[in-house]
Amino acid sequence: MPRPLRYQPKPWTVFFVTQRCFQRRFLLLPTSGVTPLIIGVLARGAELYPVRLHLAEALANHYHLMVSAPSARVLSHYMNFVAGNIAREIARRHGWKGKFWHGRHHRAPCLDDEACLERLGYGLIQGVKERLVSHATRWPGLQSYGVLVEGQRLHGIWIDRTALGKARAKKGGADVREADFTKHYFLQLHPLPCHEGLSPAERAAACREAYDKAVARHCPDGVDHPMGVDRILKQHPHDAPKTPGKTRTQPPCHTACRKRRRDWVTAYFAFVAAYRRAFQALCAGHHKVDFPTAGVPPGGLSRVAA
């Protein structure tokens, strides 16, 4: 089945992003300094590409982001950077040699403020929803509740592997330390568009409210006996769940409004039709092809392929 085309008709649309590890293995298990590496990759990518991160959550076998960018192209470049560098760093740390991700990340736009808040709450309760911990702040890996509600900071590291490799090749590996090529970052989480006019205290209260609503919706009976941090960290990163999880169809967009959803789907299929016409013209040998501006042209081409 072909993958959906990357589509963003409006700049700075907030997307809810999900990416899962290969065979649901626990490759993102927060042991051996994994969390600072993930944070460092996210922060380094945000330094290179003009994106705004609103949420970052990483469980053992998948992660969620809420992110906005000026265009589909910029968001694609950022996500390629994030996926590639997380895979390389964590695979090196865990001694994993095979495929890392289940496939390309899935992204779905939040079409209104209500959808943004619903996705924010859903992201914040990941460890609670999966019955791993009793509260978001008890998750030992990457979680955003402490930042958005309690004002904590996310510290990460970025290792310049290119410069490190050149230095080791030049000096034969002698007296070259990884720490000398490590940069420290604090990951900045931007407020959602609907929270931009609020004070820090009001934003924290709004995020706490979104969390509480999500807990009431997804965990109505509470979490009496969570797995707990000790049992979580005793797992091996190469392992996978003993019982496979349910495969859910990912939504094309997030909104409770049927009209907004219908309009977005209609516009998306019109975009797909225009994209296919442009691609067929390119394959037919036309020297100048206009691809729709709301997407990403094939093969990294610019919008106009000469």
Backbone torsions as a table, in degrees:
resi	resn	phi	psi	omega
1	MET	NA	128.3	-178.3
2	PRO	-66.3	149.8	179.0
3	ARG	-76.9	147.8	178.3
4	PRO	-61.5	145.0	175.5
5	LEU	-70.4	145.4	177.9
6	ARG	-76.8	121.7	-167.8
7	TYR	-136.4	125.5	177.5
8	GLN	-147.7	94.9	-176.1
9	PRO	-74.4	-23.6	-177.5
10	LYS	-122.0	138.9	178.3
11	PRO	-67.2	149.1	176.5
12	TRP	61.7	29.2	170.7
13	THR	-68.7	136.3	179.3
14	VAL	-82.6	125.0	178.7
15	PHE	-111.4	141.6	171.4
16	PHE	-98.7	119.3	-171.6
17	VAL	-113.1	137.7	176.5
18	THR	-132.5	136.3	172.9
19	GLN	-141.6	132.8	-174.3
20	ARG	-112.1	149.9	178.3
21	CYS	-75.5	156.7	179.6
22	PHE	-57.5	127.5	179.5
23	GLN	55.5	25.8	-180.0
24	ARG	58.2	26.1	179.8
25	ARG	-68.9	156.6	-173.6
26	PHE	-86.1	49.8	-174.3
27	LEU	-71.9	-19.1	177.5
28	LEU	-98.0	15.5	-179.8
29	LEU	-53.5	128.3	-171.8
30	PRO	-77.1	65.4	176.1
31	THR	-124.2	163.9	172.3
32	SER	54.9	40.8	176.0
33	GLY	73.1	23.6	-177.7
34	VAL	-68.5	-44.1	-175.3
35	THR	-60.7	-45.8	176.3
36	PRO	-60.2	-32.7	178.0
37	LEU	-66.9	-42.8	178.8
38	ILE	-63.8	-45.6	179.7
39	ILE	-62.0	-41.5	179.7
40	GLY	-62.0	-40.1	177.9
41	VAL	-64.9	-45.1	179.2
42	LEU	-60.6	-43.5	-178.2
43	ALA	-70.9	-40.9	178.2
44	ARG	-63.4	-40.5	176.9
45	GLY	-63.0	-40.0	178.9
46	ALA	-68.5	-23.4	175.2
47	GLU	-75.8	-32.9	-177.3
48	LEU	-85.2	-31.1	-175.5
49	TYR	-123.9	141.6	-176.8
50	PRO	-78.0	76.1	178.7
51	VAL	-118.3	163.6	175.1
52	ARG	-123.2	119.0	175.7
53	LEU	-90.1	131.5	179.4
54	HIS	-111.2	-23.7	-177.7
55	LEU	-155.3	142.6	175.3
56	ALA	-145.3	118.6	179.9
57	GLU	-134.8	133.7	178.4
58	ALA	-133.4	114.8	170.7
59	LEU	-90.7	-168.4	-173.9
60	ALA	-71.0	-30.8	-175.0
61	ASN	-127.3	11.7	173.8
62	HIS	-165.2	165.8	176.1
63	TYR	-137.4	158.9	176.1
64	HIS	-126.4	142.4	172.2
65	LEU	-132.0	149.0	162.1
66	MET	-115.0	119.7	-171.1
67	VAL	-144.6	146.8	175.2
68	SER	-129.4	153.1	-177.0
69	ALA	-150.0	162.5	-179.2
70	PRO	-69.7	-20.2	-177.9
71	SER	-158.0	165.7	177.0
72	ALA	-64.0	-34.5	-180.0
73	ARG	-63.5	-46.9	-179.2
74	VAL	-63.4	-43.8	179.4
75	LEU	-62.8	-38.5	178.7
76	SER	-64.9	-42.9	177.6
77	HIS	-61.5	-42.9	180.0
78	TYR	-63.7	-46.5	-178.2
79	MET	-66.8	-35.0	175.3
80	ASN	-63.7	-41.6	177.7
81	PHE	-61.8	-47.1	-177.4
82	VAL	-63.1	-51.1	-176.8
83	ALA	-62.8	-45.2	-177.9
84	GLY	-64.9	-44.6	-176.4
85	ASN	-76.0	-35.1	174.6
86	ILE	-63.0	-44.7	-179.4
87	ALA	-59.9	-45.9	-178.0
88	ARG	-67.0	-43.9	-177.1
89	GLU	-69.0	-45.6	-175.9
90	ILE	-73.4	-37.2	176.4
91	ALA	-61.1	-40.3	177.0
92	ARG	-63.9	-41.7	-177.6
93	ARG	-68.1	-37.4	-176.8
94	HIS	-96.8	-1.1	-179.2
95	GLY	68.2	35.4	-178.5
96	TRP	-95.9	129.6	-174.1
97	LYS	-107.0	-14.0	-173.1
98	GLY	-96.1	-163.1	177.3
99	LYS	-61.3	141.4	-174.3
100	PHE	-101.1	-47.0	-176.3
101	TRP	-102.0	150.7	176.9
102	HIS	-66.5	-28.7	-179.7
103	GLY	171.2	-166.9	177.3
104	ARG	-63.8	149.9	177.7
105	HIS	-63.0	155.4	173.8
106	HIS	-104.9	133.0	177.4
107	ARG	-126.7	138.1	178.3
108	ALA	-137.7	131.0	-177.8
109	PRO	-74.9	146.9	171.6
110	CYS	-94.5	113.9	-169.0
111	LEU	-86.1	-8.1	178.2
112	ASP	-155.3	172.8	-177.7
113	ASP	-62.7	-37.7	-179.7
114	GLU	-61.8	-40.9	178.4
115	ALA	-66.0	-39.9	177.9
116	CYS	-59.5	-45.1	-178.0
117	LEU	-69.1	-37.4	178.4
118	GLU	-64.9	-43.5	178.8
119	ARG	-68.6	-35.3	176.4
120	LEU	-60.4	-49.1	179.2
121	GLY	-62.8	-41.8	179.3
122	TYR	-60.9	-42.2	179.2
123	GLY	-66.0	-39.6	-176.2
124	LEU	-67.4	-25.9	-174.9
125	ILE	-98.6	17.1	-173.9
126	GLN	-55.3	-49.0	179.9
127	GLY	-65.0	-31.7	178.6
128	VAL	-75.6	-44.6	-178.2
129	LYS	-60.5	-35.6	-179.6
130	GLU	-85.1	7.5	178.2
131	ARG	60.6	36.5	179.2
132	LEU	-94.3	-42.1	178.8
133	VAL	-137.0	164.1	-177.2
134	SER	-86.0	-18.3	178.4
135	HIS	-148.9	152.5	-175.1
136	ALA	-57.7	-37.6	-176.2
137	THR	-69.3	-13.1	-179.8
138	ARG	-88.6	-6.1	177.0
139	TRP	-69.7	127.1	-173.9
140	PRO	-78.2	-7.2	-179.5
141	GLY	-101.1	-154.7	-177.9
142	LEU	-71.4	121.8	175.7
143	GLN	-147.3	150.6	-172.6
144	SER	-104.1	-7.4	-177.9
145	TYR	-59.7	-44.9	-178.8
146	GLY	-61.0	-31.9	179.7
147	VAL	-78.0	-50.3	-172.3
148	LEU	-74.7	-30.7	-175.0
149	VAL	-105.6	-39.2	-172.7
150	GLU	-106.6	-1.8	176.5
151	GLY	75.5	20.2	177.8
152	GLN	-74.1	173.2	179.1
153	ARG	-122.8	146.0	179.6
154	LEU	-101.9	113.4	-178.3
155	HIS	-98.5	132.7	179.0
156	GLY	-139.4	170.8	178.9
157	ILE	-129.5	145.4	175.2
158	TRP	-123.1	124.0	-179.8
159	ILE	-101.7	120.1	180.0
160	ASP	-77.7	88.7	-175.8
161	ARG	-66.8	-32.4	179.5
162	THR	-63.7	-51.2	179.5
163	ALA	-66.0	-37.3	178.5
164	LEU	-62.8	-44.0	179.7
165	GLY	-64.3	-41.2	178.8
166	LYS	-64.3	-40.8	-179.9
167	ALA	-65.6	-41.2	179.3
168	ARG	-68.1	-36.2	177.7
169	ALA	-67.8	-35.9	-178.5
170	LYS	-72.4	-39.5	-176.1
171	LYS	-101.9	6.1	179.5
172	GLY	69.7	20.8	177.5
173	GLY	85.8	-5.3	-176.8
174	ALA	-82.5	135.2	174.6
175	ASP	55.7	33.1	175.9
176	VAL	-113.4	112.9	-176.7
177	ARG	-103.2	140.7	177.2
178	GLU	-62.2	-33.9	-178.8
179	ALA	-61.7	-28.3	179.9
180	ASP	-71.7	-13.5	-179.2
181	PHE	-118.1	23.0	-179.1
182	THR	-107.2	129.0	178.6
183	LYS	-112.8	138.3	-178.1
184	HIS	-96.9	139.3	-179.0
185	TYR	-131.0	152.2	165.2
186	PHE	-116.3	120.4	-175.3
187	LEU	-74.6	126.3	178.0
188	GLN	-94.8	128.8	174.0
189	LEU	-105.5	122.2	-178.6
190	HIS	-85.4	146.9	175.9
191	PRO	-66.8	150.1	174.7
192	LEU	-63.0	155.9	179.6
193	PRO	-53.4	-36.1	-179.3
194	CYS	-75.0	-8.9	180.0
195	HIS	-108.0	-0.2	-172.0
196	GLU	-65.6	-29.8	-178.8
197	GLY	-87.9	3.4	-177.1
198	LEU	-94.1	156.7	172.8
199	SER	-74.0	163.1	178.0
200	PRO	-54.0	-41.1	179.9
201	ALA	-66.6	-39.5	179.1
202	GLU	-68.1	-38.2	177.1
203	ARG	-64.2	-42.5	179.0
204	ALA	-61.3	-42.1	179.3
205	ALA	-65.4	-39.2	179.1
206	ALA	-66.3	-39.1	178.1
207	CYS	-68.0	-38.4	177.1
208	ARG	-64.4	-39.0	177.9
209	GLU	-65.1	-41.9	177.6
210	ALA	-62.1	-39.3	177.7
211	TYR	-63.5	-47.8	-178.3
212	ASP	-61.8	-40.9	179.0
213	LYS	-64.8	-39.5	180.0
214	ALA	-67.1	-39.5	177.0
215	VAL	-62.4	-44.9	-179.9
216	ALA	-63.3	-32.6	-178.4
217	ARG	-79.6	-45.4	-172.9
218	HIS	-95.0	-20.2	179.8
219	CYS	-132.2	62.3	-175.2
220	PRO	-62.5	-25.8	-179.6
221	ASP	-93.2	3.1	-179.1
222	GLY	79.4	-177.6	178.8
223	VAL	-125.5	92.2	-175.2
224	ASP	-79.4	-40.3	-174.9
225	HIS	-131.2	74.7	178.8
226	PRO	-69.3	163.4	-179.4
227	MET	-59.7	-41.9	177.3
228	GLY	91.5	152.0	-174.7
229	VAL	-64.0	-40.8	-177.5
230	ASP	-60.0	-46.6	-179.6
231	ARG	-68.9	-35.0	178.5
232	ILE	-60.5	-48.9	-174.8
233	LEU	-75.7	-12.2	177.0
234	LYS	-82.2	-10.9	178.0
235	GLN	-70.6	159.7	177.6
236	HIS	-98.7	138.3	-177.9
237	PRO	-60.0	-23.6	-179.2
238	HIS	-83.3	-9.3	-177.9
239	ASP	-76.4	166.3	176.6
240	ALA	-132.7	161.8	177.6
241	PRO	-57.2	142.1	179.6
242	LYS	-68.0	-33.0	176.8
243	THR	-114.8	120.4	-177.8
244	PRO	-63.2	141.3	178.8
245	GLY	-74.4	166.7	179.1
246	LYS	-71.0	139.3	176.5
247	THR	-90.1	114.6	-177.5
248	ARG	-106.0	143.0	175.6
249	THR	-73.2	125.5	-178.3
250	GLN	-76.3	135.0	-179.0
251	PRO	-72.2	149.6	178.1
252	PRO	-72.1	-24.9	179.8
253	CYS	-159.3	169.9	-179.3
254	HIS	-119.8	118.6	173.6
255	THR	-172.2	150.0	174.9
256	ALA	-91.7	-6.3	-178.2
257	CYS	-90.0	117.5	-177.8
258	ARG	-64.5	-36.3	-179.6
259	LYS	-66.1	-43.9	178.5
260	ARG	-61.8	-42.0	179.4
261	ARG	-63.2	-45.6	-179.5
262	ARG	-63.3	-42.9	179.7
263	ASP	-64.2	-40.2	-179.5
264	TRP	-66.1	-43.5	179.8
265	VAL	-63.8	-41.5	177.8
266	THR	-61.1	-45.1	179.3
267	ALA	-65.3	-36.8	179.5
268	TYR	-63.9	-44.8	-178.9
269	PHE	-68.6	-30.9	173.1
270	ALA	-65.4	-40.2	176.1
271	PHE	-62.3	-43.6	179.8
272	VAL	-61.0	-42.5	179.3
273	ALA	-62.4	-43.7	178.7
274	ALA	-65.6	-38.2	179.3
275	TYR	-64.4	-43.1	-179.9
276	ARG	-65.1	-39.5	177.9
277	ARG	-62.7	-41.9	179.2
278	ALA	-66.1	-40.0	-179.5
279	PHE	-67.1	-40.6	177.5
280	GLN	-63.8	-38.1	177.1
281	ALA	-65.6	-38.5	177.5
282	LEU	-64.1	-43.9	179.3
283	CYS	-66.0	-27.9	179.9
284	ALA	-77.7	-4.4	175.4
285	GLY	96.8	12.4	178.3
286	HIS	-66.7	141.4	-173.7
287	HIS	-82.5	-19.4	-179.5
288	LYS	-138.7	117.5	-175.7
289	VAL	-129.0	130.1	176.2
290	ASP	-96.5	114.8	173.8
291	PHE	-91.0	150.8	179.4
292	PRO	-57.8	136.9	-176.2
293	THR	-70.3	-17.0	-176.7
294	ALA	-81.1	-2.0	-177.2
295	GLY	-124.1	-163.2	179.9
296	VAL	-120.2	115.9	-179.7
297	PRO	-59.8	154.8	-177.3
298	PRO	-68.7	148.3	173.4
299	GLY	64.9	21.9	179.5
300	GLY	72.8	16.1	178.6
301	LEU	-66.1	156.7	170.3
302	SER	-73.6	173.5	-176.3
303	ARG	-58.9	-36.4	178.8
304	VAL	-107.4	115.7	179.7
305	ALA	-93.4	119.3	-179.3
306	ALA	-95.1	NA	NA
